[in-house]
Amino acid sequence: MTRSERQPFTRQVTAIGPHWVLDQRHQNIEKNHTDRTSRHQETTHEEITYLLLPDGSLKYVAVWEEETVHISDATPRVVIDRSHHLRDIGDGELKGLRLREGAPRVRETR
């Protein structure tokens, strides 16, 4: 079991009002590096949500947590960075967006 499997990712950021969820994706990325004297592990948990607002605008929301563990001389050092990003979805991105098979088409959130 890796560190990312033991670490649940739960974070809620209120960044936008009433909206409909068009699609939601979650990904975990883990990178490991080991040399003779140390070990370095980076784990990123990212949740991406595509939203439709009542005014018809489309938004992209990303919330992520990056955890870096550096072990040198058997001493672990852990750094956790949490952040989020909100932006408009442009026409080019909208044309390339494919909703996941079986994903709910629209889910209202207030």
Backbone atoms as SQL, in Angstrom:
CREATE TABLE atoms (id INTEGER PRIMARY KEY, chain TEXT, resi INTEGER, resn TEXT, atom TEXT, x REAL, y REAL, z REAL);
INSERT INTO atoms VALUES
  (1, 'A', 1, 'MET', 'N', 0.852, -1.175, 0.000),
  (2, 'A', 1, 'MET', 'CA', 0.000, 0.000, 0.000),
  (3, 'A', 1, 'MET', 'C', 0.902, 1.244, 0.000),
  (4, 'A', 2, 'THR', 'N', 0.644, 2.161, -0.894),
  (5, 'A', 2, 'THR', 'CA', 1.455, 3.378, -0.955),
  (6, 'A', 2, 'THR', 'C', 0.855, 4.456, -0.071),
  (7, 'A', 3, 'ARG', 'N', 1.612, 5.494, 0.151),
  (8, 'A', 3, 'ARG', 'CA', 1.159, 6.599, 0.997),
  (9, 'A', 3, 'ARG', 'C', -0.103, 7.248, 0.424),
  (10, 'A', 4, 'SER', 'N', -0.202, 7.344, -0.903),
  (11, 'A', 4, 'SER', 'CA', -1.376, 7.982, -1.510),
  (12, 'A', 4, 'SER', 'C', -2.644, 7.153, -1.291),
  (13, 'A', 5, 'GLU', 'N', -2.516, 5.840, -1.170),
  (14, 'A', 5, 'GLU', 'CA', -3.684, 5.003, -0.920),
  (15, 'A', 5, 'GLU', 'C', -4.190, 5.159, 0.509),
  (16, 'A', 6, 'ARG', 'N', -3.310, 5.488, 1.440),
  (17, 'A', 6, 'ARG', 'CA', -3.705, 5.649, 2.836),
  (18, 'A', 6, 'ARG', 'C', -4.225, 7.049, 3.132),
  (19, 'A', 7, 'GLN', 'N', -3.962, 8.008, 2.246),
  (20, 'A', 7, 'GLN', 'CA', -4.300, 9.401, 2.489),
  (21, 'A', 7, 'GLN', 'C', -5.565, 9.786, 1.716),
  (22, 'A', 8, 'PRO', 'N', -6.717, 9.878, 2.391),
  (23, 'A', 8, 'PRO', 'CA', -7.935, 10.288, 1.668),
  (24, 'A', 8, 'PRO', 'C', -7.864, 11.774, 1.321),
  (25, 'A', 9, 'PHE', 'N', -8.432, 12.129, 0.175),
  (26, 'A', 9, 'PHE', 'CA', -8.447, 13.525, -0.265),
  (27, 'A', 9, 'PHE', 'C', -9.858, 14.053, -0.156),
  (28, 'A', 10, 'THR', 'N', -10.081, 14.940, 0.796),
  (29, 'A', 10, 'THR', 'CA', -11.387, 15.569, 0.936),
  (30, 'A', 10, 'THR', 'C', -11.155, 17.047, 1.171),
  (31, 'A', 11, 'ARG', 'N', -11.736, 17.861, 0.294),
  (32, 'A', 11, 'ARG', 'CA', -11.610, 19.300, 0.436),
  (33, 'A', 11, 'ARG', 'C', -12.791, 19.948, -0.252),
  (34, 'A', 12, 'GLN', 'N', -13.365, 20.927, 0.390),
  (35, 'A', 12, 'GLN', 'CA', -14.488, 21.642, -0.198),
  (36, 'A', 12, 'GLN', 'C', -14.145, 23.125, -0.200),
  (37, 'A', 13, 'VAL', 'N', -14.205, 23.726, -1.375),
  (38, 'A', 13, 'VAL', 'CA', -13.943, 25.149, -1.522),
  (39, 'A', 13, 'VAL', 'C', -15.194, 25.781, -2.097),
  (40, 'A', 14, 'THR', 'N', -15.757, 26.765, -1.384),
  (41, 'A', 14, 'THR', 'CA', -16.918, 27.465, -1.906),
  (42, 'A', 14, 'THR', 'C', -16.400, 28.620, -2.748),
  (43, 'A', 15, 'ALA', 'N', -16.445, 28.448, -4.073),
  (44, 'A', 15, 'ALA', 'CA', -15.894, 29.449, -4.977),
  (45, 'A', 15, 'ALA', 'C', -16.937, 29.982, -5.944),
  (46, 'A', 16, 'ILE', 'N', -18.120, 29.408, -5.930),
  (47, 'A', 16, 'ILE', 'CA', -19.129, 29.774, -6.915),
  (48, 'A', 16, 'ILE', 'C', -20.513, 29.490, -6.336),
  (49, 'A', 17, 'GLY', 'N', -21.519, 30.231, -6.775),
  (50, 'A', 17, 'GLY', 'CA', -22.877, 30.081, -6.257),
  (51, 'A', 17, 'GLY', 'C', -23.632, 28.932, -6.918),
  (52, 'A', 18, 'PRO', 'N', -24.957, 29.090, -7.110),
  (53, 'A', 18, 'PRO', 'CA', -25.771, 28.033, -7.717),
  (54, 'A', 18, 'PRO', 'C', -25.238, 27.644, -9.100),
  (55, 'A', 19, 'HIS', 'N', -25.244, 26.353, -9.385),
  (56, 'A', 19, 'HIS', 'CA', -24.717, 25.861, -10.660),
  (57, 'A', 19, 'HIS', 'C', -25.203, 24.442, -10.909),
  (58, 'A', 20, 'TRP', 'N', -24.954, 23.935, -12.117),
  (59, 'A', 20, 'TRP', 'CA', -25.209, 22.556, -12.481),
  (60, 'A', 20, 'TRP', 'C', -23.882, 21.909, -12.805),
  (61, 'A', 21, 'VAL', 'N', -23.662, 20.716, -12.277),
  (62, 'A', 21, 'VAL', 'CA', -22.426, 19.972, -12.537),
  (63, 'A', 21, 'VAL', 'C', -22.608, 19.199, -13.840),
  (64, 'A', 22, 'LEU', 'N', -21.770, 19.491, -14.828),
  (65, 'A', 22, 'LEU', 'CA', -21.823, 18.788, -16.106),
  (66, 'A', 22, 'LEU', 'C', -20.964, 17.531, -16.087),
  (67, 'A', 23, 'ASP', 'N', -19.807, 17.618, -15.445),
  (68, 'A', 23, 'ASP', 'CA', -18.905, 16.466, -15.376),
  (69, 'A', 23, 'ASP', 'C', -17.931, 16.693, -14.232),
  (70, 'A', 24, 'GLN', 'N', -17.461, 15.596, -13.637),
  (71, 'A', 24, 'GLN', 'CA', -16.506, 15.680, -12.549),
  (72, 'A', 24, 'GLN', 'C', -15.498, 14.554, -12.702),
  (73, 'A', 25, 'ARG', 'N', -14.230, 14.888, -12.566),
  (74, 'A', 25, 'ARG', 'CA', -13.147, 13.904, -12.736),
  (75, 'A', 25, 'ARG', 'C', -12.184, 13.997, -11.566),
  (76, 'A', 26, 'HIS', 'N', -11.623, 12.856, -11.198),
  (77, 'A', 26, 'HIS', 'CA', -10.668, 12.799, -10.096),
  (78, 'A', 26, 'HIS', 'C', -9.458, 12.008, -10.565),
  (79, 'A', 27, 'GLN', 'N', -8.280, 12.532, -10.279),
  (80, 'A', 27, 'GLN', 'CA', -7.075, 11.786, -10.646),
  (81, 'A', 27, 'GLN', 'C', -6.035, 11.878, -9.539),
  (82, 'A', 28, 'ASN', 'N', -5.240, 10.839, -9.444),
  (83, 'A', 28, 'ASN', 'CA', -4.122, 10.777, -8.509),
  (84, 'A', 28, 'ASN', 'C', -2.854, 10.556, -9.327),
  (85, 'A', 29, 'ILE', 'N', -1.834, 11.327, -9.020),
  (86, 'A', 29, 'ILE', 'CA', -0.553, 11.194, -9.719),
  (87, 'A', 29, 'ILE', 'C', 0.519, 11.006, -8.654),
  (88, 'A', 30, 'GLU', 'N', 1.350, 9.995, -8.836),
  (89, 'A', 30, 'GLU', 'CA', 2.421, 9.744, -7.877),
  (90, 'A', 30, 'GLU', 'C', 3.746, 9.617, -8.611),
  (91, 'A', 31, 'LYS', 'N', 4.748, 10.338, -8.123),
  (92, 'A', 31, 'LYS', 'CA', 6.099, 10.285, -8.701),
  (93, 'A', 31, 'LYS', 'C', 7.067, 9.923, -7.583),
  (94, 'A', 32, 'ASN', 'N', 7.963, 8.993, -7.872),
  (95, 'A', 32, 'ASN', 'CA', 8.946, 8.550, -6.885),
  (96, 'A', 32, 'ASN', 'C', 10.350, 8.685, -7.454),
  (97, 'A', 33, 'HIS', 'N', 11.268, 9.099, -6.600),
  (98, 'A', 33, 'HIS', 'CA', 12.673, 9.197, -6.994),
  (99, 'A', 33, 'HIS', 'C', 13.518, 8.723, -5.816),
  (100, 'A', 34, 'THR', 'N', 14.456, 7.847, -6.092),
  (101, 'A', 34, 'THR', 'CA', 15.338, 7.330, -5.053),
  (102, 'A', 34, 'THR', 'C', 16.780, 7.406, -5.539),
  (103, 'A', 35, 'ASP', 'N', 17.646, 7.888, -4.664),
  (104, 'A', 35, 'ASP', 'CA', 19.079, 7.815, -4.959),
  (105, 'A', 35, 'ASP', 'C', 19.768, 7.119, -3.793),
  (106, 'A', 36, 'ARG', 'N', 21.079, 7.180, -3.727),
  (107, 'A', 36, 'ARG', 'CA', 21.810, 6.420, -2.711),
  (108, 'A', 36, 'ARG', 'C', 21.498, 6.852, -1.280),
  (109, 'A', 37, 'THR', 'N', 21.186, 8.126, -1.069),
  (110, 'A', 37, 'THR', 'CA', 21.033, 8.601, 0.315),
  (111, 'A', 37, 'THR', 'C', 19.639, 9.100, 0.670),
  (112, 'A', 38, 'SER', 'N', 18.743, 9.191, -0.306),
  (113, 'A', 38, 'SER', 'CA', 17.432, 9.748, 0.013),
  (114, 'A', 38, 'SER', 'C', 16.341, 9.189, -0.898),
  (115, 'A', 39, 'ARG', 'N', 15.120, 9.456, -0.479),
  (116, 'A', 39, 'ARG', 'CA', 13.929, 9.055, -1.253),
  (117, 'A', 39, 'ARG', 'C', 12.993, 10.251, -1.305),
  (118, 'A', 40, 'HIS', 'N', 12.391, 10.481, -2.465),
  (119, 'A', 40, 'HIS', 'CA', 11.521, 11.639, -2.677),
  (120, 'A', 40, 'HIS', 'C', 10.246, 11.141, -3.347),
  (121, 'A', 41, 'GLN', 'N', 9.090, 11.456, -2.754),
  (122, 'A', 41, 'GLN', 'CA', 7.804, 11.037, -3.306),
  (123, 'A', 41, 'GLN', 'C', 6.877, 12.246, -3.398),
  (124, 'A', 42, 'GLU', 'N', 6.289, 12.456, -4.580),
  (125, 'A', 42, 'GLU', 'CA', 5.311, 13.517, -4.787),
  (126, 'A', 42, 'GLU', 'C', 3.983, 12.867, -5.149),
  (127, 'A', 43, 'THR', 'N', 2.930, 13.248, -4.439),
  (128, 'A', 43, 'THR', 'CA', 1.597, 12.719, -4.697),
  (129, 'A', 43, 'THR', 'C', 0.649, 13.894, -4.907),
  (130, 'A', 44, 'THR', 'N', -0.078, 13.870, -6.017),
  (131, 'A', 44, 'THR', 'CA', -1.051, 14.921, -6.311),
  (132, 'A', 44, 'THR', 'C', -2.429, 14.296, -6.421),
  (133, 'A', 45, 'HIS', 'N', -3.385, 14.854, -5.687),
  (134, 'A', 45, 'HIS', 'CA', -4.785, 14.465, -5.764),
  (135, 'A', 45, 'HIS', 'C', -5.502, 15.664, -6.382),
  (136, 'A', 46, 'GLU', 'N', -6.182, 15.454, -7.504),
  (137, 'A', 46, 'GLU', 'CA', -6.819, 16.564, -8.203),
  (138, 'A', 46, 'GLU', 'C', -8.259, 16.212, -8.563),
  (139, 'A', 47, 'GLU', 'N', -9.162, 17.144, -8.293),
  (140, 'A', 47, 'GLU', 'CA', -10.555, 16.974, -8.668),
  (141, 'A', 47, 'GLU', 'C', -10.940, 18.121, -9.601),
  (142, 'A', 48, 'ILE', 'N', -11.413, 17.769, -10.797),
  (143, 'A', 48, 'ILE', 'CA', -11.788, 18.750, -11.819),
  (144, 'A', 48, 'ILE', 'C', -13.289, 18.668, -12.028),
  (145, 'A', 49, 'THR', 'N', -13.955, 19.830, -12.040),
  (146, 'A', 49, 'THR', 'CA', -15.400, 19.889, -12.220),
  (147, 'A', 49, 'THR', 'C', -15.727, 20.899, -13.305),
  (148, 'A', 50, 'TYR', 'N', -16.616, 20.510, -14.216),
  (149, 'A', 50, 'TYR', 'CA', -17.112, 21.397, -15.269),
  (150, 'A', 50, 'TYR', 'C', -18.527, 21.815, -14.881),
  (151, 'A', 51, 'LEU', 'N', -18.782, 23.135, -14.852),
  (152, 'A', 51, 'LEU', 'CA', -20.039, 23.670, -14.337),
  (153, 'A', 51, 'LEU', 'C', -20.771, 24.524, -15.376),
  (154, 'A', 52, 'LEU', 'N', -22.096, 24.530, -15.281),
  (155, 'A', 52, 'LEU', 'CA', -22.952, 25.436, -16.034),
  (156, 'A', 52, 'LEU', 'C', -23.623, 26.354, -15.022),
  (157, 'A', 53, 'LEU', 'N', -23.461, 27.671, -15.197),
  (158, 'A', 53, 'LEU', 'CA', -24.066, 28.652, -14.297),
  (159, 'A', 53, 'LEU', 'C', -25.418, 29.103, -14.833),
  (160, 'A', 54, 'PRO', 'N', -26.294, 29.638, -13.960),
  (161, 'A', 54, 'PRO', 'CA', -27.619, 30.079, -14.400),
  (162, 'A', 54, 'PRO', 'C', -27.590, 31.103, -15.529),
  (163, 'A', 55, 'ASP', 'N', -26.519, 31.890, -15.641),
  (164, 'A', 55, 'ASP', 'CA', -26.432, 32.882, -16.723),
  (165, 'A', 55, 'ASP', 'C', -25.962, 32.280, -18.042),
  (166, 'A', 56, 'GLY', 'N', -25.720, 30.957, -18.061),
  (167, 'A', 56, 'GLY', 'CA', -25.309, 30.268, -19.283),
  (168, 'A', 56, 'GLY', 'C', -23.807, 30.137, -19.449),
  (169, 'A', 57, 'SER', 'N', -23.016, 30.728, -18.559),
  (170, 'A', 57, 'SER', 'CA', -21.560, 30.614, -18.677),
  (171, 'A', 57, 'SER', 'C', -21.094, 29.245, -18.183),
  (172, 'A', 58, 'LEU', 'N', -19.970, 28.803, -18.719),
  (173, 'A', 58, 'LEU', 'CA', -19.375, 27.517, -18.359),
  (174, 'A', 58, 'LEU', 'C', -18.085, 27.770, -17.589),
  (175, 'A', 59, 'LYS', 'N', -17.864, 27.006, -16.527),
  (176, 'A', 59, 'LYS', 'CA', -16.692, 27.188, -15.675),
  (177, 'A', 59, 'LYS', 'C', -15.946, 25.866, -15.494),
  (178, 'A', 60, 'TYR', 'N', -14.636, 25.993, -15.340),
  (179, 'A', 60, 'TYR', 'CA', -13.738, 24.883, -15.034),
  (180, 'A', 60, 'TYR', 'C', -13.210, 25.147, -13.627),
  (181, 'A', 61, 'VAL', 'N', -13.384, 24.179, -12.716),
  (182, 'A', 61, 'VAL', 'CA', -12.910, 24.327, -11.338),
  (183, 'A', 61, 'VAL', 'C', -11.984, 23.152, -11.038),
  (184, 'A', 62, 'ALA', 'N', -10.786, 23.467, -10.572),
  (185, 'A', 62, 'ALA', 'CA', -9.826, 22.427, -10.174),
  (186, 'A', 62, 'ALA', 'C', -9.437, 22.667, -8.722),
  (187, 'A', 63, 'VAL', 'N', -9.485, 21.609, -7.919),
  (188, 'A', 63, 'VAL', 'CA', -9.069, 21.653, -6.517),
  (189, 'A', 63, 'VAL', 'C', -8.031, 20.555, -6.358),
  (190, 'A', 64, 'TRP', 'N', -6.873, 20.896, -5.796),
  (191, 'A', 64, 'TRP', 'CA', -5.842, 19.879, -5.671),
  (192, 'A', 64, 'TRP', 'C', -5.073, 19.990, -4.363),
  (193, 'A', 65, 'GLU', 'N', -4.450, 18.865, -4.044),
  (194, 'A', 65, 'GLU', 'CA', -3.581, 18.764, -2.881),
  (195, 'A', 65, 'GLU', 'C', -2.306, 18.072, -3.344),
  (196, 'A', 66, 'GLU', 'N', -1.170, 18.726, -3.100),
  (197, 'A', 66, 'GLU', 'CA', 0.120, 18.136, -3.446),
  (198, 'A', 66, 'GLU', 'C', 0.877, 17.832, -2.162),
  (199, 'A', 67, 'GLU', 'N', 1.278, 16.592, -2.042),
  (200, 'A', 67, 'GLU', 'CA', 2.016, 16.157, -0.851),
  (201, 'A', 67, 'GLU', 'C', 3.409, 15.722, -1.299),
  (202, 'A', 68, 'THR', 'N', 4.426, 16.299, -0.681),
  (203, 'A', 68, 'THR', 'CA', 5.806, 15.942, -0.994),
  (204, 'A', 68, 'THR', 'C', 6.447, 15.354, 0.258),
  (205, 'A', 69, 'VAL', 'N', 6.987, 14.160, 0.120),
  (206, 'A', 69, 'VAL', 'CA', 7.683, 13.497, 1.229),
  (207, 'A', 69, 'VAL', 'C', 9.133, 13.302, 0.808),
  (208, 'A', 70, 'HIS', 'N', 10.047, 13.840, 1.594),
  (209, 'A', 70, 'HIS', 'CA', 11.476, 13.693, 1.324),
  (210, 'A', 70, 'HIS', 'C', 12.095, 12.999, 2.531),
  (211, 'A', 71, 'ILE', 'N', 12.705, 11.850, 2.303),
  (212, 'A', 71, 'ILE', 'CA', 13.321, 11.086, 3.388),
  (213, 'A', 71, 'ILE', 'C', 14.821, 11.052, 3.149),
  (214, 'A', 72, 'SER', 'N', 15.551, 11.637, 4.078),
  (215, 'A', 72, 'SER', 'CA', 17.003, 11.655, 4.009),
  (216, 'A', 72, 'SER', 'C', 17.539, 11.270, 5.379),
  (217, 'A', 73, 'ASP', 'N', 18.470, 10.346, 5.428),
  (218, 'A', 73, 'ASP', 'CA', 19.037, 9.862, 6.690),
  (219, 'A', 73, 'ASP', 'C', 17.948, 9.392, 7.646),
  (220, 'A', 74, 'ALA', 'N', 16.945, 8.697, 7.109),
  (221, 'A', 74, 'ALA', 'CA', 15.826, 8.115, 7.862),
  (222, 'A', 74, 'ALA', 'C', 14.946, 9.162, 8.536),
  (223, 'A', 75, 'THR', 'N', 15.065, 10.425, 8.131),
  (224, 'A', 75, 'THR', 'CA', 14.239, 11.495, 8.697),
  (225, 'A', 75, 'THR', 'C', 13.271, 11.999, 7.627),
  (226, 'A', 76, 'PRO', 'N', 11.970, 11.766, 7.819),
  (227, 'A', 76, 'PRO', 'CA', 11.010, 12.238, 6.804),
  (228, 'A', 76, 'PRO', 'C', 10.688, 13.722, 6.980),
  (229, 'A', 77, 'ARG', 'N', 10.517, 14.390, 5.862),
  (230, 'A', 77, 'ARG', 'CA', 10.071, 15.780, 5.845),
  (231, 'A', 77, 'ARG', 'C', 8.873, 15.835, 4.894),
  (232, 'A', 78, 'VAL', 'N', 7.715, 16.318, 5.392),
  (233, 'A', 78, 'VAL', 'CA', 6.478, 16.322, 4.610),
  (234, 'A', 78, 'VAL', 'C', 6.026, 17.766, 4.385),
  (235, 'A', 79, 'VAL', 'N', 5.699, 18.084, 3.129),
  (236, 'A', 79, 'VAL', 'CA', 5.162, 19.394, 2.785),
  (237, 'A', 79, 'VAL', 'C', 3.855, 19.163, 2.037),
  (238, 'A', 80, 'ILE', 'N', 2.771, 19.833, 2.479),
  (239, 'A', 80, 'ILE', 'CA', 1.469, 19.689, 1.828),
  (240, 'A', 80, 'ILE', 'C', 1.028, 21.059, 1.324),
  (241, 'A', 81, 'ASP', 'N', 0.660, 21.112, 0.048),
  (242, 'A', 81, 'ASP', 'CA', 0.188, 22.348, -0.579),
  (243, 'A', 81, 'ASP', 'C', -1.218, 22.107, -1.094),
  (244, 'A', 82, 'ARG', 'N', -2.155, 22.952, -0.681),
  (245, 'A', 82, 'ARG', 'CA', -3.541, 22.847, -1.137),
  (246, 'A', 82, 'ARG', 'C', -3.899, 24.114, -1.894),
  (247, 'A', 83, 'SER', 'N', -4.577, 23.953, -3.023),
  (248, 'A', 83, 'SER', 'CA', -4.940, 25.120, -3.809),
  (249, 'A', 83, 'SER', 'C', -6.150, 24.815, -4.692),
  (250, 'A', 84, 'HIS', 'N', -6.656, 25.852, -5.368),
  (251, 'A', 84, 'HIS', 'CA', -7.758, 25.668, -6.308),
  (252, 'A', 84, 'HIS', 'C', -7.648, 26.710, -7.421),
  (253, 'A', 85, 'HIS', 'N', -8.343, 26.439, -8.506),
  (254, 'A', 85, 'HIS', 'CA', -8.302, 27.316, -9.679),
  (255, 'A', 85, 'HIS', 'C', -9.691, 27.336, -10.314),
  (256, 'A', 86, 'LEU', 'N', -10.153, 28.505, -10.714),
  (257, 'A', 86, 'LEU', 'CA', -11.464, 28.672, -11.347),
  (258, 'A', 86, 'LEU', 'C', -11.262, 29.526, -12.586),
  (259, 'A', 87, 'ARG', 'N', -11.800, 29.061, -13.732),
  (260, 'A', 87, 'ARG', 'CA', -11.683, 29.849, -14.961),
  (261, 'A', 87, 'ARG', 'C', -12.854, 29.540, -15.889),
  (262, 'A', 88, 'ASP', 'N', -13.047, 30.419, -16.883),
  (263, 'A', 88, 'ASP', 'CA', -14.066, 30.202, -17.905),
  (264, 'A', 88, 'ASP', 'C', -13.612, 29.095, -18.860),
  (265, 'A', 89, 'ILE', 'N', -14.575, 28.392, -19.445),
  (266, 'A', 89, 'ILE', 'CA', -14.286, 27.399, -20.472),
  (267, 'A', 89, 'ILE', 'C', -14.476, 28.084, -21.818),
  (268, 'A', 90, 'GLY', 'N', -13.436, 28.067, -22.651),
  (269, 'A', 90, 'GLY', 'CA', -13.501, 28.689, -23.970),
  (270, 'A', 90, 'GLY', 'C', -14.126, 27.772, -25.003),
  (271, 'A', 91, 'ASP', 'N', -14.450, 28.337, -26.176),
  (272, 'A', 91, 'ASP', 'CA', -15.071, 27.563, -27.255),
  (273, 'A', 91, 'ASP', 'C', -14.200, 26.387, -27.703),
  (274, 'A', 92, 'GLY', 'N', -12.897, 26.617, -27.819),
  (275, 'A', 92, 'GLY', 'CA', -11.992, 25.550, -28.251),
  (276, 'A', 92, 'GLY', 'C', -11.971, 24.381, -27.289),
  (277, 'A', 93, 'GLU', 'N', -11.940, 24.692, -26.006),
  (278, 'A', 93, 'GLU', 'CA', -11.941, 23.634, -24.992),
  (279, 'A', 93, 'GLU', 'C', -13.285, 22.918, -24.958),
  (280, 'A', 94, 'LEU', 'N', -14.371, 23.666, -25.162),
  (281, 'A', 94, 'LEU', 'CA', -15.708, 23.079, -25.152),
  (282, 'A', 94, 'LEU', 'C', -15.869, 22.060, -26.275),
  (283, 'A', 95, 'LYS', 'N', -15.319, 22.364, -27.451),
  (284, 'A', 95, 'LYS', 'CA', -15.407, 21.435, -28.580),
  (285, 'A', 95, 'LYS', 'C', -14.650, 20.144, -28.297),
  (286, 'A', 96, 'GLY', 'N', -13.562, 20.231, -27.543),
  (287, 'A', 96, 'GLY', 'CA', -12.759, 19.050, -27.229),
  (288, 'A', 96, 'GLY', 'C', -13.216, 18.291, -26.003),
  (289, 'A', 97, 'LEU', 'N', -14.155, 18.846, -25.249),
  (290, 'A', 97, 'LEU', 'CA', -14.625, 18.206, -24.023),
  (291, 'A', 97, 'LEU', 'C', -15.525, 17.028, -24.349),
  (292, 'A', 98, 'ARG', 'N', -15.175, 15.883, -23.830),
  (293, 'A', 98, 'ARG', 'CA', -16.001, 14.685, -23.987),
  (294, 'A', 98, 'ARG', 'C', -16.409, 14.238, -22.592),
  (295, 'A', 99, 'LEU', 'N', -17.702, 14.196, -22.376),
  (296, 'A', 99, 'LEU', 'CA', -18.191, 13.724, -21.085),
  (297, 'A', 99, 'LEU', 'C', -17.943, 12.228, -20.982),
  (298, 'A', 100, 'ARG', 'N', -17.608, 11.787, -19.794),
  (299, 'A', 100, 'ARG', 'CA', -17.336, 10.374, -19.580),
  (300, 'A', 100, 'ARG', 'C', -18.577, 9.542, -19.862),
  (301, 'A', 101, 'GLU', 'N', -18.367, 8.350, -20.385),
  (302, 'A', 101, 'GLU', 'CA', -19.461, 7.415, -20.655),
  (303, 'A', 101, 'GLU', 'C', -20.175, 7.098, -19.356),
  (304, 'A', 102, 'GLY', 'N', -21.479, 7.245, -19.338),
  (305, 'A', 102, 'GLY', 'CA', -22.270, 6.928, -18.159),
  (306, 'A', 102, 'GLY', 'C', -22.313, 8.039, -17.120),
  (307, 'A', 103, 'ALA', 'N', -21.635, 9.167, -17.383),
  (308, 'A', 103, 'ALA', 'CA', -21.649, 10.270, -16.425),
  (309, 'A', 103, 'ALA', 'C', -23.021, 10.950, -16.456),
  (310, 'A', 104, 'PRO', 'N', -23.494, 11.408, -15.300),
  (311, 'A', 104, 'PRO', 'CA', -24.770, 12.131, -15.324),
  (312, 'A', 104, 'PRO', 'C', -24.622, 13.373, -16.194),
  (313, 'A', 105, 'ARG', 'N', -25.642, 13.643, -16.993),
  (314, 'A', 105, 'ARG', 'CA', -25.554, 14.750, -17.935),
  (315, 'A', 105, 'ARG', 'C', -25.631, 16.107, -17.244),
  (316, 'A', 106, 'VAL', 'N', -26.541, 16.279, -16.309),
  (317, 'A', 106, 'VAL', 'CA', -26.640, 17.538, -15.577),
  (318, 'A', 106, 'VAL', 'C', -27.093, 17.221, -14.160),
  (319, 'A', 107, 'ARG', 'N', -26.412, 17.820, -13.183),
  (320, 'A', 107, 'ARG', 'CA', -26.793, 17.647, -11.774),
  (321, 'A', 107, 'ARG', 'C', -26.851, 19.032, -11.154),
  (322, 'A', 108, 'GLU', 'N', -27.996, 19.416, -10.642),
  (323, 'A', 108, 'GLU', 'CA', -28.177, 20.759, -10.086),
  (324, 'A', 108, 'GLU', 'C', -27.617, 20.827, -8.676),
  (325, 'A', 109, 'THR', 'N', -26.926, 21.942, -8.383),
  (326, 'A', 109, 'THR', 'CA', -26.359, 22.162, -7.059),
  (327, 'A', 109, 'THR', 'C', -26.702, 23.570, -6.621),
  (328, 'A', 110, 'ARG', 'N', -27.153, 23.734, -5.412),
  (329, 'A', 110, 'ARG', 'CA', -27.477, 25.078, -4.897),
  (330, 'A', 110, 'ARG', 'C', -26.664, 25.382, -3.664);
